[in-house]
Amino acid sequence: MHRTMSCCPDLTTRPAGYDLRHACVSTWLNGGVPPAQVAEWAGHSVAVLLKVYAKCIDGQDQIAKQRIEDALCDPGEPEEDTPQESGENG
C-alpha cells in the first residue's frame, strides 16, 4: 500500500512503514541518542546511518559545544555563572 500526499511528492512511492521508520530514526538522532546506538536499533552500520540521516540532525551545535566545554572543565574550578562564596557570614 502506498501513501499519496500532494505536499510531499517524493513520499508517494514509499510504503508508510518506511516513512515511520525514517521519522523514528530522525527523532532519535535529534533527541541526542548517540549514532552508534541508533545504528544498532535501526540495523545499520554507523557509516550508513550517518550517510542517510546526517541531513536530519538539526540544531545540536550548542549542545555539542556545551558537552565539550563540560568535559574539558576542571571539576575543582567554579563555573563562571556560579557566584563564589566570600566566606563571610551575614
C-alpha angles and dihedrals in degrees: 000000000000128000122229118211122168093199093055109037093173089064096057094088098043124088115245090243091065091050091052092048091050091049091049095049091045091050092050091051093047089046090062100254106154113258092237090059094045090049091053093049092046095045094242134123113248089248093056092043093053093043092054102033106029090099089056095059106096138175100003097122095098093045092050093048091050091050090051091048091048091050092051097045119105105239089217093061119083115242117252093242093052115086112232119237113244094208092240120128116224 
